[in-house]
């Protein structure tokens, strides 16, 4: 085994981790030929590198009546190889506009992340034919450059954990030949032959015919995918440079800086900007809507575009991504100099230039969303409503309801981060601020 081509390819692929002192790996084990072969190769590598810490996880989706049998098979195989084994039971709930495969994939990654040892790199068994099928599926869907790049060797989960695909350059036929050569048994998922699933149709009917008709089809497609990935990486570099030029310290886009860009360049900046807040990219239709309504609209236009993870809003020539936040909760009786607000932020009362301390008969409270309350801010002409002063200070409308307001009884004395009352000013007083 140690001299076989597949073994050497996996060993070389993992060198980037081992040479950097990464020795903890978890195999995502389904019982299929690809993951079982990967398990055996990792067992062989442990004989060369005794410091390797190996484990395996089987995710039981419950979608097949054979799922528990496959779990038992995986457990027995790990016992035979003295590899730590865990089984994760998950529930796949069918959702509208989302395929059952996509839902299963989502909960599978969540389970792998949850059950893998801390610091472990998760090893996935996807191979070259899986990569080609992904490429063709995305071609069918009209994907762009990024989508046609198919699967990257490394996938980073939301937690920051890495998943690595060491078999991605190896054909399925080579993996099957390896299993046969070394008498490695595995299970066969009966759903893999169901051609109602698009991937299975490609696997059974399309890719074999293309490979038979065109010599070297699989290797040539892999080379094209690699070139697409390289071109996307180069494009990402330029896009990040553009984004850095157009974003401010509040992560808002300064629209005037986009005005000289081409439509394609603006679209790339928008995608990169949205990626800061969401893992779900807008459709081409939504992207067109954002560009026409939010970027090319009149300067004073009020824009609100709903996306799955939040809203895109425009204010004072800036584009914001507004994520859902809980309604702020008033604190009617303040008895401490440090308060934890319901959004998790901490408000503290410090000695210094600000407002006078409350009198014994004045109750201190923290309230929110009191636009009709009146105040005469320090160094501002006259008293007016808070709504007026927020507009004067160009505070975005969706931020106003979350700004803490300090009251003495029913009199507004400070708007945290913005104003203090001229009628309550005191150079040796107190000031309420967010704790950093």
N, C-alpha and C positions, 0 to 999 in steps of 0.2 A: 504493500500500500504506500509506503513512504517514498517510493520512487515513481509512482504513477503521476501522470501529467496533471490530473485534477488536484491531487494532494498538494503538489508543488505550487500550483496556481493559488490555492487557498492559503497556503503558507506564506507565499509572497504577498498576497493581498492583506494578510493580517500583520505583516511586519511593521506597518506604519503605527500600529498600536503597541506591539510587543517591544519594539525598540524605544518607545516612549514610556515604558514601565506599566502599560495597561495589560493586566493579566486576568481580569474577571470578565467572563463572557457567559451569556445566556442564549441558548438555542431555542428559537420559536419552533416547537416540534409539533407537526400536524400528524405524523405517521406516514405521510406521502414519501415518495422516493427521494425527492430533493432534500427535505429536511432530515430524513434518516441518514442519508449519505453524509450530509453536513455534520450530523451528530457523530458519526463514526470517524470522520476526518478530524474533528476536534478532539476526540478521544485519542487518536493517533498523535496529534500535536502535543497532548499532555504528556505523552511518554517522552517526547523530546524536550518539553519545557515543564518540568514537574511543578513549577510555581503557578501554572495555570489553575484558575478556580472556575470550574465549569458547572453549569446548571442547565436545566431544560424546563420549559413550560408548555403545557398543552392547554389550549383555550377551547373549552367545550361550549359551542354555540347552541347546542340542543336542536340544530336544524335537521339532523339526520337521526334515524332510529338506530344507526350504528355508532353514534357519537361516543357512547360509554365504552363500547368495545374498542374503539380506536384509542380512547384514553387508557384502557387497560394495556393495550399493546405498547403504547409509548412508555407507560410506567415500567412494564416488564423489560423493555429494551434498555432503559436507563439503569435499572437494577443490575442487568447483565454487565453493563459497562461501568458500574459504580459511579454514576453521575447523579447528582441531586435532582429530584424531579418534583414539580408542583403542577397541579391541575387547577385551572381557573374556570369556574362556571359563570357564564354570562347570559344575559337575555337580550335578544335582538328584537326590537319593536319596529314593525313596519311603519314608515312615515310616508306621507304623500310627497311626490316629486323626488323621492330618494329610493334608489334600488335597494333590494335586500342585501346585495353584495356590498354596497357602500356602507350600509348600516353595520353589517357584520365586521367589515374592515375597521370601522371606527371603534367599536367596542373591543375588538381584538387588540388593537394598539393600546387602548386604555388598560386592559388587563395585563398585557405584557409589561407595561410600565409599572403598574402597581405591584406585581408579584415578583419582578426581577430584583435581585440583590442590589443594594445601594452601590453606585459606582460601576455597575455592570454595563457592558455594551451588548445590545440585543442583536443576535445574528439571525438574519432572515434568509430563507432558502430560494428566493426568486432567481431564476436563471435567464439565459439569453432568449429562450422562446417566450417566456413571460414578458420580457422586455419588448419583443417584436409584436406580441399581441397587444400590449399597452399602446405602442406606437400606432398600430392600425386602428384601434378603437378611438384614439384621439384624432386620428386623421379623418375618420368617419364623422366625428362630431364637429369638425371644422376648427380644431384647436390651432393656436398660433405657435410661435417659436418655442416658448416655454413648455407648452403642453406636448409638442412633438418631441421634445427632449426626453419624454417618457420618465422612467425611474432613475433617480440619481443613486450612485453607490451608497451614499450616506443620507439617511433621513433623520432629522432632528425633531423629536416630539416636543409638545408644548412645555413639558417639564424641563426641557434642555437635554434629556437623555438621548444618546445616539443609537440609531439602528444602522447596521451595516449589512450589505449584501455581497458576500464574498464569491458567490457563484454567478454573478450577473454576466460574465463574459463566457460562460460555459453552456453548451447546448444540452437540451434535455436528453437527446440520444446518447451523449457522452456520459451523463449522470446515470442513465439506465444501464449502460454497458459497465460502468464502474460497480454498480450494485450487483449485477450478475457475476462479474469477475470475482468479487470478494464475498459472494453468497450472502448479501445483505437483504433480509426480508423487509417488506414494507406493506402498507395497506393501500387500497385503491378506493378513492371516494367515488361512489356510484353517480354522484351529481356531475362529475367531470365529463360524462358522456351525454349529458342532456343538452342538446343543441338549441334549446330554447334560450339558453344563456349565450349572449353574444361572444364572450370569450371562448366558450367551448366550441361554438360554430367555427370561429377562426382557427382554433387549435385542431379541430378534426377535419375541416373541409378546405380551408384556404391556405394556411401556411405550408402544409405538406405539399400541396400542388405547386405553390410558388417555388419552394425549395427544389422540387423535382424538375420543374421547367427551367429554372434559372440557376446555373451552377454558382455556388458561393453566395446564394441569396441571403442567408442568415448572417454571415460575416459582413457582407456589404451593407446590410441594413443596420447592423451594430455600428459600423463605421460612420454611417450617416447620422445615427443618433448621437454618437460621440461628438461629431462636428457641430451638430445643433446645440449640444450642451456647452461646447466651448464658445460658440457665438453668443449664446444667452449669457454666459459668464462675462464676456466682454461688454455686452450691452448693459448688464447690471452695473458694471464699474462706471460707465458713463452716466447711467441713470442716477446712481447714488451721488455723483458729482453735481448733477443738475438739481437734485432734491436738496442737497446741502446749501445751494445758492438761493433756493426759493422758500425755505422753511424758517420760521422764527423760533424764539426760545420757548414759545407756548405750543409748539408743534402745529402751528397753523401755516397754511400756504399763503404767501404774499402774491396775490394774483397779478399785480403789475409786472412782476418779474417773469411771469409765464407768457406775457403778451407777444413777445417776439419769437416764441418757439413755434415750430410746425405742429400740426395736429397730432402726428405720431409721437413726437417728442413730449408733448403735453400728456398724452395718454400714458406714456411710460412713467412720467413723474407722478401722475395720479395713482397708478398701480403701486408704485413704491411707497408713496405716502400712505395709502390705505393699508398696506401690509404692516405698518407700524401699529395698527389698532385691531386688525381683523385677519383671520386665517382664510376667510371666504372672500374671493375676489368677485367684483361685480361682473355681470354679463356684458357683452358688447353693447347691448341695448341700454343698459344702465349707465355704462361708461359714456355713451353718446349723450344721454340725458344730463349727466353731470357736467360734461363739457359745454353743452348748449345752455343749460339753465344757470349753472353756478359760475362758469368762467366767462361766458360771452354775454351774460345778461347786463342790464343797466346797472350802474354803480350802486344805486340805492335799492335794488331789488331784494326782497325778502325770500330767501331760498330755504327750503326744507326737503331734502331727498332722503327717503327711508331706505335703509339697507338692513340686512339681517342682524348686524351687530350694533347698529346705531344710526345716527342721522348725519348727513352732510349739511352744514349751515354756513351761510355767508354773512359777514358783518364787517363794515368799515374796510372793504377791500381785502379781507382775509377769509380764507376757507377753513372751517373747523370741522373736526369729526367729533360729534357729541355722543357719548355713550350713556346708556341708561343708568341713572343713579337714584338711590332711594330718596323719598321726600324727606327734607330736613325736619327734625323734630325740635320743637321749642323746649327750652329749659327755663321754667317760670320762676324757680327759686334757686339762685346761685349762692352756694355757701362755701365754695372752694375757689382757690386761685388757679386751679387747673381742671379743665373739663374735657371729657371725651365725647365728641359729637357722634351722632349715629352713623356717620359715614366713615368713622375710624380716625378722623383727624383730631388733633389735640389743640385746644385753645387755652392759652395761659395769660394771666394778668401780671404784668411786670411794673416795677417802679420806674418812673421816668416822665419825660415830656408827653403830655396827653390830656386826659380829663381829670377833674378833681375826683377824689375818693367819694363814695356815696355817703350821704348823711345817715344818721341812725334810723331815721324814719323812711329811708328810701330802700326799696327792695330791688335788687339787681336781677335782671332776667336776660336770657339770650333768645331772640326770636328771629323768624325768617319770613320772607315774602310779605313785607309790610310796605307796599309801594306808596300807600297814601300817607304814611307817617311823615311828619315835617321835621326839618332840621336846617339850621344855618351853619354850614360847614365853615371851618376856620379859613379866613382869607377869601371867602366867597361873598358876593353881594346878596344880602337878604336871605330870608327863610323861604323854603319851597319844599315841594314833595320829594320824597326819595326817588320816585320815578323820574322826576325832572333832573335830579343830580346824577343819577345813573346814566341817563341819556347824554348829559353834558360831559360826563367822564368817558363816554363811548364804551360802556360796559355791555357786553353782549347780552341780549335778553335772556338766554337760557342759563346764564350764570347767576342772574340776580337773585333768584329764589334760594340759592345755596350760600349766600353771603351772610355771615352772622351779624346781627344787629344787637347792640348793647343798649338796654333800657334801664333807666332809674325810674321805678314805678311805671308810668306810661309815657315817659318822655325819652325820645331817642337821643342818646348822647354820643354814640360812636358807631360808625359803619366800618367793620374790621377790614383793614387793608386799604381803605379809601378816605374816610372823613372822620374828623372829630368835631364835636359841637363847639362853636365859638363861645357859646354861653356857658360852657363847662370846662373851658381850657384851663390847664394848670401845668406850669413848667416843672413842678415837683409832685405831679400826680401819678396816675396809673395809665397804662395803655394795654389793651387786649390785642394779642398777636397769635398767629399760628405757631406751634412749636415745630421746629424743623427736625 
